[in-house]
Amino acid sequence: MHRIFLLSPASCRGRRAEIVLREQADFTLARALRSDAGAPLGEVFTFLSGLYFRGKLRYASAFGRAPAGQQAVHVITTTRGLVSPETRVTIESLREFAAGDVRADEPRFAGPLERSAREVRDTLPAEAEVVLLGSIATDKYLDVLLRVFDERLRFPGAFIGRGDMSRGGLLLRAADEGEELAYVPARAAPRHGSRPPKLAPRR
């Protein structure tokens, strides 16, 4: 079965964003962002988010199965809708993302997201699944995605009750072990749940 993944965005306003946005920043990623070539969005969001986004990206890359010629992994952004993790972005792009709000009632966010989601949907065969790797605790992007994908939108059941760090660790472990998680319909999934046991330490 074809399966594509939608990854929730990293915050472009946190401490790590401040570090990479500083004019004095001289590490490799900061220099790439200031160049005309830019840096891959997936690499940038991994730096901004750390474990959680790294887990999402590795997991989606491991288990995504897109139709020929299509992308298996799409990243939600605040102003450009769904974007490939390979898309090159610059420091100006990052400032643009930082100025946007992830809210279903924000047209500059919801409009591009809905348009790009419909474009993705229209390229997929009828049986293809769409899996959201992100929070469903609020409606910030869930409402928009449900309008487009409806019952095709799925969500890892093991995410319920976990925090971001736990989700990131879970995804990395699943990708490393080649064990895909079970998915549930996002429309019917509980928005909140009791916290599951901590992941057992890896040997």
Protein Blocks (a to p, Z undefined) as FASTA:
>chain_A
ZZddddddddfkbmklmmmmpmklccfklmmmmpmnlpafklmmmmmnommmmmmmmmmm
mmgccdehiafbdcddfklopadfklccdfklmmmmmmpccdfklmklmmmmmmmmmmmm
mmpcfklccdddddfkbmklmmmmmmmnmmmpccdfklgopafklmmmmmmmmmmnopac
ddddfklpcfbdcddddddddZZ
